[in-house]
Amino acid sequence: MPQTRIYVPLNLTTMADLIHHRELRGRQVPAHAVTGAFERSLPGTDEEEREYVALCNAARQASGLRIAAHDRRIVAAADVDISAVGEPHGPHPEALSLVEVTGPVPMRHIVSFHIDEVGGAEAIEMLWYDVTEAQDALTYAKG
């Protein structure tokens, strides 16, 4: 099955739940990805640049998921079967990368975590943690 990279905005609670249950639970998991419409909206860019913009879109969405103002934004990157990724119903011109993943996302599909270096700030660059460092990433995210 072909796979696609998705970027899932999280907060401390959903990240802890992911680590504890070994999956992002839910019938529909909101995420960001390089969709066809998103790709067409960024002519002259390569795949890496488009994926970075999708990650940034997920980070912006993670801002609204923070429990406290000083929390760090958290994004999980995962590779999932493309058949599980669908665009949400209705137009989203402001977020052409917004998608919904049908069903849970198992931890084995998570490849990395991206976390703000400073809590409460919206850093341009986020720190990168490999999935094998999930517990360390959660500890860091807690500040």
VEXFINU-837358 format. One record per residue: x, y, z of N, C-alpha, C in turn; residue in one letter; residue number from 1. Coordinates in Angstrom, 1 decimal, padded with zeros to 4 digits. Last residue first. Layout:
// residues N
X | Y | Z | X | Y | Z | X | Y | Z | a | NUM
...
END
This chain:
// residues 143
008.0 | 020.5 | 030.1 | 008.8 | 021.6 | 030.6 | 009.4 | 021.3 | 031.9 | g | 143
006.6 | 018.7 | 028.7 | 006.0 | 019.1 | 029.9 | 006.8 | 020.3 | 030.6 | k | 142
008.4 | 018.2 | 026.6 | 007.2 | 019.0 | 026.3 | 006.5 | 019.5 | 027.6 | a | 141
010.2 | 016.5 | 027.9 | 010.6 | 017.8 | 027.5 | 009.4 | 018.8 | 027.3 | y | 140
008.6 | 014.3 | 028.2 | 009.2 | 014.9 | 029.4 | 009.6 | 016.3 | 029.1 | t | 139
008.1 | 013.7 | 025.5 | 007.0 | 014.1 | 026.4 | 007.5 | 014.8 | 027.7 | l | 138
010.7 | 013.0 | 024.7 | 010.0 | 014.2 | 024.1 | 008.8 | 014.6 | 025.0 | a | 137
011.1 | 010.8 | 026.3 | 012.0 | 011.9 | 026.5 | 011.3 | 013.2 | 025.9 | d | 136
009.2 | 009.1 | 025.0 | 009.1 | 009.4 | 026.5 | 009.9 | 010.7 | 026.8 | q | 135
010.2 | 009.0 | 022.4 | 008.9 | 009.5 | 022.7 | 008.8 | 009.9 | 024.1 | a | 134
012.5 | 008.2 | 021.0 | 012.7 | 009.1 | 022.1 | 011.3 | 009.7 | 022.6 | e | 133
011.7 | 006.8 | 018.8 | 012.3 | 006.0 | 019.9 | 012.5 | 006.9 | 021.1 | t | 132
011.0 | 008.8 | 017.1 | 009.9 | 008.1 | 017.8 | 010.4 | 007.3 | 018.9 | v | 131
013.1 | 011.6 | 017.5 | 012.8 | 010.4 | 016.8 | 011.7 | 009.7 | 017.7 | d | 130
012.4 | 015.1 | 017.6 | 012.7 | 013.8 | 018.4 | 012.3 | 012.6 | 017.5 | y | 129
013.3 | 018.4 | 017.0 | 012.9 | 017.1 | 016.4 | 013.3 | 016.0 | 017.3 | w | 128
012.0 | 021.6 | 017.7 | 013.0 | 020.6 | 018.0 | 012.4 | 019.3 | 017.5 | l | 127
011.2 | 024.0 | 015.2 | 010.8 | 023.2 | 016.3 | 011.9 | 022.1 | 016.5 | m | 126
011.4 | 027.4 | 014.1 | 011.9 | 026.0 | 014.1 | 011.5 | 025.3 | 015.3 | e | 125
010.0 | 029.5 | 015.1 | 010.0 | 029.2 | 013.6 | 010.4 | 027.8 | 013.4 | i | 124
008.0 | 029.2 | 018.0 | 009.3 | 029.3 | 017.3 | 009.1 | 028.9 | 015.9 | a | 123
005.9 | 030.6 | 019.7 | 005.7 | 030.0 | 018.5 | 007.0 | 030.1 | 017.7 | e | 122
005.8 | 030.0 | 023.3 | 006.3 | 030.7 | 022.1 | 005.9 | 029.9 | 020.8 | a | 121
005.1 | 028.3 | 025.3 | 004.3 | 029.5 | 025.1 | 004.7 | 030.3 | 023.9 | g | 120
008.4 | 027.1 | 025.7 | 007.0 | 027.0 | 026.0 | 006.3 | 028.3 | 025.8 | g | 119
010.8 | 026.6 | 023.2 | 010.3 | 027.5 | 024.3 | 008.8 | 027.4 | 024.5 | v | 118
010.8 | 024.8 | 021.2 | 012.0 | 024.8 | 022.1 | 011.6 | 025.6 | 023.4 | e | 117
008.1 | 022.7 | 020.2 | 008.7 | 024.1 | 020.4 | 009.8 | 024.0 | 021.4 | d | 116
008.6 | 019.6 | 018.6 | 008.2 | 020.4 | 019.8 | 008.9 | 021.7 | 019.9 | i | 115
007.8 | 016.8 | 016.9 | 008.3 | 018.1 | 016.7 | 007.7 | 019.0 | 017.8 | h | 114
008.5 | 013.4 | 016.5 | 007.8 | 014.4 | 017.2 | 008.5 | 015.7 | 017.0 | f | 113
008.3 | 010.7 | 014.1 | 009.0 | 011.7 | 014.8 | 008.0 | 012.6 | 015.6 | s | 112
006.8 | 008.5 | 013.1 | 008.3 | 008.6 | 012.8 | 009.0 | 009.6 | 013.7 | v | 111
004.2 | 006.3 | 013.7 | 004.8 | 007.6 | 014.1 | 006.3 | 007.5 | 013.8 | i | 110
003.5 | 003.7 | 013.3 | 003.4 | 004.6 | 012.1 | 004.0 | 006.0 | 012.4 | h | 109
003.5 | 002.5 | 015.8 | 004.5 | 002.0 | 014.8 | 004.5 | 002.9 | 013.5 | r | 108
001.2 | 003.6 | 017.0 | 002.6 | 004.2 | 017.3 | 003.6 | 003.7 | 016.3 | m | 107
-001.5 | 003.9 | 014.7 | -000.7 | 003.2 | 015.6 | 000.7 | 003.8 | 015.8 | p | 106
-004.2 | 005.9 | 014.6 | -002.9 | 005.9 | 014.0 | -002.0 | 005.1 | 015.0 | v | 105
-007.7 | 004.8 | 014.0 | -006.5 | 005.2 | 014.9 | -005.2 | 005.1 | 014.1 | p | 104
-009.7 | 006.2 | 011.3 | -009.3 | 005.2 | 012.3 | -008.1 | 005.6 | 013.1 | g | 103
-008.8 | 008.2 | 008.8 | -009.9 | 007.4 | 009.3 | -009.3 | 006.3 | 010.1 | t | 102
-007.7 | 011.4 | 009.0 | -007.2 | 010.0 | 008.9 | -008.3 | 009.2 | 009.5 | v | 101
-008.3 | 014.3 | 007.2 | -008.7 | 013.5 | 008.3 | -008.2 | 012.0 | 008.0 | e | 100
-006.4 | 017.4 | 006.5 | -007.0 | 016.1 | 006.2 | -007.5 | 015.4 | 007.4 | v | 99
-005.2 | 020.4 | 005.3 | -006.0 | 019.7 | 006.4 | -006.6 | 018.5 | 005.8 | l | 98
-003.9 | 021.9 | 003.4 | -003.2 | 020.7 | 003.8 | -004.0 | 019.9 | 004.9 | s | 97
-005.4 | 024.1 | 003.0 | -005.5 | 023.1 | 002.0 | -004.7 | 021.8 | 002.3 | l | 96
-006.7 | 026.2 | 004.7 | -005.9 | 025.0 | 005.2 | -006.0 | 023.9 | 004.2 | a | 95
-008.3 | 028.1 | 003.7 | -007.2 | 028.6 | 004.5 | -006.3 | 027.4 | 005.0 | e | 94
-010.2 | 026.6 | 002.3 | -009.2 | 027.4 | 001.5 | -008.0 | 027.8 | 002.4 | p | 93
-011.9 | 024.2 | 002.7 | -011.0 | 024.8 | 003.7 | -009.9 | 025.5 | 003.0 | h | 92
-015.2 | 023.1 | 002.1 | -014.0 | 023.7 | 001.7 | -013.2 | 024.3 | 002.8 | p | 91
-016.3 | 019.8 | 003.2 | -016.4 | 021.2 | 003.1 | -015.1 | 021.9 | 002.7 | g | 90
-014.8 | 017.1 | 005.0 | -016.0 | 017.7 | 004.2 | -016.0 | 019.2 | 004.3 | h | 89
-011.3 | 016.6 | 004.7 | -012.5 | 016.8 | 005.4 | -013.6 | 017.3 | 004.5 | p | 88
-009.6 | 014.1 | 002.6 | -009.8 | 015.5 | 003.0 | -011.2 | 015.7 | 003.7 | e | 87
-008.2 | 011.2 | 004.0 | -009.2 | 011.9 | 003.2 | -009.3 | 013.3 | 003.6 | g | 86
-006.4 | 008.3 | 004.3 | -006.3 | 009.8 | 004.4 | -007.3 | 010.4 | 003.5 | v | 85
-006.2 | 005.7 | 003.9 | -006.8 | 006.1 | 005.2 | -006.9 | 007.6 | 005.3 | a | 84
-004.8 | 005.3 | 001.6 | -006.2 | 005.0 | 001.6 | -006.9 | 005.5 | 002.8 | s | 83
-002.2 | 005.7 | 002.3 | -002.8 | 006.8 | 001.7 | -004.3 | 006.6 | 001.6 | i | 82
-001.1 | 004.6 | 005.5 | -001.6 | 004.2 | 004.2 | -002.4 | 005.4 | 003.6 | d | 81
001.3 | 006.9 | 007.0 | 000.1 | 006.1 | 007.0 | -000.3 | 005.7 | 005.6 | v | 80
003.7 | 008.1 | 009.0 | 003.5 | 007.6 | 007.6 | 002.4 | 006.6 | 007.7 | d | 79
003.8 | 011.1 | 011.0 | 003.5 | 009.6 | 010.8 | 003.4 | 009.3 | 009.3 | a | 78
004.7 | 013.3 | 013.5 | 004.8 | 013.0 | 012.0 | 004.6 | 011.5 | 011.9 | a | 77
003.1 | 015.4 | 015.8 | 003.6 | 014.0 | 015.5 | 003.6 | 013.8 | 014.0 | a | 76
003.8 | 018.3 | 017.5 | 003.3 | 017.7 | 016.3 | 003.9 | 016.4 | 016.1 | v | 75
003.1 | 020.8 | 019.9 | 003.6 | 019.4 | 019.7 | 002.9 | 018.9 | 018.4 | i | 74
004.0 | 023.8 | 021.6 | 003.2 | 023.1 | 020.5 | 003.9 | 021.8 | 020.3 | r | 73
004.1 | 024.0 | 025.2 | 004.8 | 024.0 | 023.9 | 003.8 | 023.3 | 022.9 | r | 72
002.4 | 026.2 | 027.5 | 002.6 | 024.9 | 026.9 | 003.3 | 025.0 | 025.5 | d | 71
001.5 | 028.6 | 028.6 | 003.0 | 028.3 | 028.5 | 003.4 | 027.0 | 027.9 | h | 70
-001.3 | 028.5 | 028.6 | -000.6 | 029.4 | 027.7 | 000.9 | 029.1 | 027.5 | a | 69
-002.5 | 025.1 | 028.6 | -002.1 | 026.3 | 029.3 | -001.3 | 027.2 | 028.3 | a | 68
-003.2 | 023.4 | 026.5 | -004.0 | 023.4 | 027.7 | -003.7 | 024.7 | 028.5 | i | 67
-003.3 | 023.9 | 023.0 | -002.6 | 024.0 | 024.3 | -003.5 | 024.1 | 025.4 | r | 66
-004.6 | 023.9 | 020.6 | -004.8 | 022.8 | 021.4 | -004.1 | 022.9 | 022.8 | l | 65
-003.8 | 026.1 | 019.1 | -005.1 | 026.1 | 019.7 | -005.4 | 024.9 | 020.6 | g | 64
-001.3 | 025.2 | 018.3 | -001.4 | 026.4 | 019.1 | -002.7 | 026.4 | 019.8 | s | 63
-001.8 | 023.2 | 016.4 | -001.4 | 022.8 | 017.8 | -001.5 | 024.0 | 018.7 | a | 62
-002.0 | 024.8 | 014.1 | -003.3 | 024.2 | 014.7 | -003.0 | 023.7 | 016.1 | q | 61
000.6 | 025.4 | 013.7 | -000.3 | 026.5 | 014.0 | -001.6 | 025.9 | 014.6 | r | 60
001.6 | 022.8 | 013.2 | 002.0 | 023.5 | 014.4 | 001.1 | 024.7 | 014.8 | a | 59
000.3 | 022.3 | 010.8 | 000.0 | 021.5 | 011.9 | 000.4 | 022.2 | 013.2 | a | 58
001.7 | 024.2 | 009.3 | 000.2 | 024.3 | 009.4 | -000.2 | 023.5 | 010.6 | n | 57
004.3 | 023.1 | 009.4 | 004.0 | 024.4 | 010.0 | 002.5 | 024.7 | 010.2 | c | 56
003.9 | 020.8 | 007.9 | 004.3 | 020.7 | 009.3 | 004.0 | 022.0 | 010.1 | l | 55
003.3 | 022.0 | 005.5 | 002.3 | 021.2 | 006.1 | 002.6 | 021.0 | 007.6 | a | 54
005.8 | 023.1 | 005.0 | 004.7 | 024.0 | 005.1 | 003.5 | 023.2 | 005.8 | v | 53
007.3 | 020.7 | 004.7 | 007.7 | 021.7 | 005.8 | 006.5 | 022.6 | 006.0 | y | 52
006.2 | 019.6 | 002.5 | 006.0 | 018.9 | 003.7 | 006.3 | 019.8 | 004.9 | e | 51
007.1 | 021.5 | 000.6 | 005.6 | 021.3 | 000.8 | 005.4 | 020.6 | 002.1 | r | 50
009.8 | 021.1 | 000.7 | 009.3 | 022.4 | 001.0 | 007.8 | 022.3 | 001.4 | e | 49
009.9 | 018.4 | -000.2 | 010.4 | 018.7 | 001.1 | 009.9 | 020.1 | 001.6 | e | 48
008.9 | 018.6 | -002.9 | 008.2 | 017.9 | -001.9 | 008.7 | 018.2 | -000.4 | e | 47
009.4 | 022.1 | -004.0 | 009.6 | 020.6 | -004.1 | 008.9 | 019.9 | -002.9 | d | 46
007.6 | 024.6 | -005.8 | 008.2 | 024.1 | -004.6 | 008.5 | 022.6 | -004.8 | t | 45
006.2 | 025.5 | -008.0 | 007.7 | 025.8 | -007.9 | 008.3 | 025.3 | -006.7 | g | 44
003.1 | 026.3 | -006.4 | 003.9 | 025.9 | -007.6 | 005.4 | 026.3 | -007.4 | p | 43
001.2 | 025.6 | -004.3 | 002.6 | 026.0 | -004.0 | 003.4 | 025.7 | -005.2 | l | 42
-001.3 | 024.7 | -004.9 | -001.2 | 026.0 | -004.4 | 000.2 | 026.5 | -004.1 | s | 41
-000.8 | 022.0 | -005.6 | -001.1 | 023.0 | -006.7 | -001.0 | 024.4 | -006.2 | r | 40
-000.6 | 021.0 | -003.0 | 000.5 | 021.0 | -003.9 | 000.4 | 022.0 | -005.0 | e | 39
-003.2 | 021.3 | -002.1 | -002.1 | 022.0 | -001.4 | -000.9 | 022.1 | -002.3 | f | 38
-004.6 | 019.6 | -003.8 | -004.9 | 021.0 | -003.8 | -003.8 | 021.8 | -003.2 | a | 37
-003.4 | 017.1 | -003.0 | -003.3 | 017.6 | -004.4 | -003.5 | 019.1 | -004.5 | g | 36
-001.7 | 017.5 | 000.2 | -002.8 | 017.1 | -000.6 | -002.6 | 017.6 | -002.0 | t | 35
000.4 | 016.8 | 002.5 | 000.5 | 017.4 | 001.2 | -000.6 | 016.8 | 000.3 | v | 34
-001.3 | 017.3 | 005.6 | -000.5 | 016.5 | 004.7 | -000.4 | 017.3 | 003.4 | a | 33
-002.4 | 017.2 | 009.0 | -002.1 | 018.0 | 007.8 | -001.2 | 017.1 | 006.9 | h | 32
-005.3 | 016.0 | 010.8 | -003.9 | 016.1 | 010.5 | -003.7 | 017.0 | 009.3 | a | 31
-007.6 | 014.4 | 013.0 | -007.3 | 015.5 | 012.1 | -005.8 | 015.6 | 012.0 | p | 30
-008.9 | 011.2 | 012.8 | -007.8 | 012.0 | 013.4 | -007.5 | 013.1 | 012.5 | v | 29
-011.7 | 009.5 | 013.5 | -011.2 | 010.4 | 012.6 | -010.1 | 011.3 | 013.3 | q | 28
-012.0 | 007.8 | 015.6 | -012.5 | 007.4 | 014.3 | -012.0 | 008.2 | 013.2 | r | 27
-009.2 | 007.3 | 017.9 | -010.3 | 008.1 | 017.3 | -010.7 | 007.6 | 016.0 | g | 26
-005.9 | 007.6 | 019.2 | -007.2 | 006.9 | 019.1 | -008.2 | 007.9 | 018.5 | r | 25
-002.8 | 006.8 | 018.3 | -003.7 | 008.0 | 018.4 | -005.1 | 007.5 | 018.1 | l | 24
-001.2 | 004.3 | 020.4 | -001.9 | 004.8 | 019.1 | -002.6 | 006.1 | 019.4 | e | 23
-000.2 | 003.5 | 022.8 | 000.5 | 003.1 | 021.6 | -000.3 | 003.3 | 020.3 | r | 22
-001.2 | 004.4 | 025.2 | -002.1 | 003.4 | 024.5 | -001.4 | 002.9 | 023.2 | h | 21
000.9 | 006.1 | 026.0 | 000.4 | 005.1 | 026.9 | -000.4 | 004.0 | 026.1 | h | 20
001.4 | 007.7 | 023.8 | 002.5 | 006.9 | 024.3 | 001.9 | 005.8 | 025.2 | i | 19
-001.2 | 008.9 | 023.5 | -000.5 | 008.2 | 022.4 | 000.5 | 007.3 | 022.9 | l | 18
-001.4 | 010.2 | 025.9 | -002.4 | 009.2 | 025.6 | -001.8 | 008.3 | 024.5 | d | 17
000.6 | 012.1 | 025.7 | 000.7 | 011.1 | 026.8 | -000.2 | 009.9 | 026.5 | a | 16
-000.6 | 013.6 | 023.5 | 000.7 | 012.9 | 023.4 | 000.9 | 011.8 | 024.4 | m | 15
-002.9 | 014.5 | 024.6 | -003.0 | 013.6 | 023.5 | -001.7 | 012.9 | 023.3 | t | 14
-001.8 | 016.2 | 026.7 | -002.7 | 015.1 | 027.0 | -002.8 | 014.1 | 025.9 | t | 13
-000.3 | 018.1 | 025.3 | 000.4 | 017.2 | 026.3 | -000.5 | 016.0 | 026.6 | l | 12
-001.5 | 017.9 | 021.9 | -001.2 | 018.7 | 023.2 | -000.6 | 017.7 | 024.1 | n | 11
-000.8 | 017.9 | 018.4 | -001.1 | 017.3 | 019.6 | -001.0 | 018.3 | 020.8 | l | 10
-001.4 | 017.5 | 014.9 | -001.2 | 018.5 | 016.0 | -001.6 | 017.8 | 017.3 | p | 9
000.3 | 015.5 | 012.7 | -000.8 | 015.5 | 013.6 | -000.6 | 016.5 | 014.8 | v | 8
001.0 | 015.1 | 009.5 | 001.5 | 015.8 | 010.6 | 000.3 | 016.1 | 011.5 | y | 7
001.9 | 012.3 | 007.3 | 000.9 | 013.2 | 007.9 | 001.5 | 013.9 | 009.1 | i | 6
003.0 | 010.9 | 004.3 | 003.4 | 011.5 | 005.6 | 002.3 | 012.5 | 006.0 | r | 5
001.7 | 007.9 | 002.9 | 001.9 | 009.4 | 002.8 | 002.2 | 009.9 | 004.2 | t | 4
002.1 | 004.9 | 001.0 | 001.9 | 005.7 | 002.2 | 002.2 | 007.2 | 001.9 | q | 3
000.6 | 002.2 | -000.9 | 001.4 | 003.5 | -000.8 | 001.1 | 004.2 | 000.5 | p | 2
000.8 | -001.2 | 000.0 | 000.0 | 000.0 | 000.0 | 000.9 | 001.2 | 000.0 | m | 1
END
